[in-house]
Amino acid sequence: MWKYSVPVVLFALLMLMLVKGLDPERDVNALPSPFLGKPAPQFELPSLADPSKSVSNADFENGMALVNVWATWCVGCRQEHDFLLQLKESGSIRMFGLNWRDNEVEARRWLQDLGDPYLATAYDGDGRAGINWGVYGAPETFLVGPDGTVLYKHLGPLNWSLWRERFVPYLESSGSTQ
């Protein structure tokens, strides 16, 4: 009797996990971040545009900021690039780039050829800062509040629909919409 009930119980558990994974209300782009509601990880990296200068958390203090992790090898980064340029034009938020595990020369050429949506871009060639931010892959975008707290993390390419649905509510609640 017991030898037949074990497979039935295992099958029931497997089905329960499958149904939970297929939940249409589940946000597949919402990866857990240990920094949500906590201060953004501290970093200081060379500027992609001018390696003699640096980019750090101090650059995006005292206001809402978007930190976008990108790379030239990232297909999703190319998909979202036009959106980021339009977002910059809208003046909705200050954007900072974190060029992650990339070739420095190719990254500069990318911004020169496609346009630069960022106020400043930090170059994280070895990926250590990205690891400290809990980056899984590119693109990833973090919304950082005026006090330096990580308010939201999004994995994948951004577009206007996602921007309005997932980011604008945070801007409205802070009074930062323009």
C-alpha positions in Angstrom: 0.0 0.0 0.0 2.7 2.5 1.0 4.8 1.9 -2.2 1.8 3.2 -4.2 1.1 6.3 -2.1 4.7 7.7 -2.3 4.5 8.3 -6.1 1.1 9.8 -5.7 2.3 12.2 -3.1 5.3 13.1 -5.1 3.2 13.7 -8.2 0.8 15.9 -6.2 3.7 18.0 -5.0 5.1 18.3 -8.5 1.7 19.5 -9.8 1.4 22.0 -7.0 4.8 23.5 -7.9 3.9 23.6 -11.6 0.6 25.4 -10.9 2.3 27.9 -8.7 4.9 28.6 -11.4 2.2 29.2 -14.0 0.4 31.7 -11.9 -0.6 34.6 -14.2 -0.3 37.1 -11.4 3.3 36.3 -10.9 5.8 39.0 -12.1 8.5 37.1 -13.9 10.7 40.2 -14.0 10.6 40.8 -10.3 13.7 39.1 -8.9 14.2 39.3 -5.2 16.8 41.9 -4.2 18.3 42.0 -0.7 18.5 45.8 -1.2 14.8 46.6 -1.6 14.0 49.2 1.1 17.7 49.3 2.0 20.6 51.6 1.0 22.0 51.0 -2.4 25.4 49.3 -2.3 28.3 51.7 -2.1 30.6 51.9 -5.2 33.1 54.1 -6.9 34.2 53.2 -10.4 35.9 54.9 -13.3 33.7 56.9 -15.6 33.3 55.2 -19.0 33.6 58.6 -20.7 36.7 59.7 -18.8 38.5 57.1 -16.8 40.4 59.8 -14.9 37.0 60.7 -13.2 34.8 58.4 -11.1 31.1 57.6 -10.7 29.7 56.7 -7.3 26.6 56.7 -5.2 27.3 60.3 -4.4 26.4 61.2 -8.0 22.8 60.2 -7.6 22.0 61.5 -4.1 19.3 64.0 -3.3 16.7 62.9 -5.9 15.2 59.9 -7.6 17.6 58.1 -9.9 17.6 55.2 -12.3 20.6 52.9 -12.3 20.6 50.9 -15.5 23.0 47.9 -15.9 23.9 47.3 -19.5 26.5 45.9 -21.8 27.2 45.9 -25.6 26.9 42.1 -25.7 23.4 42.3 -24.3 20.5 41.8 -26.8 17.9 43.2 -24.3 20.1 46.3 -23.8 19.9 47.1 -27.5 16.1 46.5 -27.4 15.6 49.1 -24.6 18.1 51.7 -25.7 15.7 53.8 -27.8 13.3 53.8 -24.9 16.1 55.1 -22.6 16.9 57.9 -25.0 13.3 58.9 -25.1 13.1 58.7 -21.3 16.1 61.0 -21.1 14.3 63.5 -23.5 11.2 63.4 -21.3 13.2 64.7 -18.3 11.3 62.3 -16.0 14.3 61.0 -14.1 18.0 61.2 -13.8 19.7 58.1 -15.3 23.0 56.6 -14.6 24.6 53.7 -16.4 26.6 50.8 -15.0 28.4 49.2 -17.9 28.9 45.7 -16.7 31.5 43.0 -17.7 32.1 44.7 -21.0 34.8 45.8 -23.4 35.5 49.5 -22.5 36.3 50.6 -26.1 33.1 48.9 -27.5 31.0 50.4 -24.8 32.2 53.9 -25.6 31.6 53.3 -29.3 28.0 52.0 -28.5 27.1 55.3 -26.7 28.7 57.4 -29.4 26.9 55.6 -32.2 23.5 54.9 -30.6 23.3 57.9 -28.2 24.0 58.3 -24.5 20.9 58.4 -22.3 23.0 58.6 -19.1 24.2 61.5 -17.0 27.2 59.4 -16.2 28.2 55.8 -16.8 30.4 53.8 -14.4 32.6 51.1 -16.0 32.5 47.8 -14.1 34.8 45.7 -16.3 35.3 42.9 -13.8 31.7 42.8 -12.7 32.4 43.3 -9.0 30.1 46.2 -8.4 27.4 44.4 -10.3 27.8 41.5 -8.0 27.5 43.8 -5.0 24.2 45.1 -6.5 22.9 41.6 -6.9 22.9 41.7 -10.7 21.8 38.5 -12.3 22.3 39.7 -15.9 21.8 42.6 -18.2 19.7 44.7 -18.6 18.7 45.3 -15.0 17.4 48.6 -13.7 17.2 49.9 -10.2 15.1 52.8 -9.0 16.9 54.6 -6.2 15.1 57.0 -3.9 16.3 60.5 -2.8 17.7 59.0 0.4 19.7 56.3 -1.5 17.3 53.5 -0.8 16.6 50.9 -3.5 12.9 51.2 -4.2 12.5 48.8 -7.1 14.5 46.4 -9.3 13.5 45.3 -12.8 15.1 42.6 -14.9 14.8 42.8 -18.6 14.3 45.5 -21.2 12.3 48.5 -20.4 9.5 50.1 -22.5 6.9 52.8 -21.9 4.3 50.4 -20.7 6.5 48.9 -18.1 7.8 52.4 -17.1 4.2 53.6 -16.5 3.1 50.5 -14.7 6.1 49.8 -12.5 8.2 52.9 -12.1 5.8 55.9 -12.3 3.8 54.9 -9.2 7.1 55.3 -7.1 7.7 58.7 -8.7 4.2 59.8 -8.1 4.3 58.7 -4.4 7.5 60.7 -3.9 6.2 63.7 -5.8 9.0 63.4 -8.4 7.0 63.2 -11.6 7.5 65.9 -14.1 
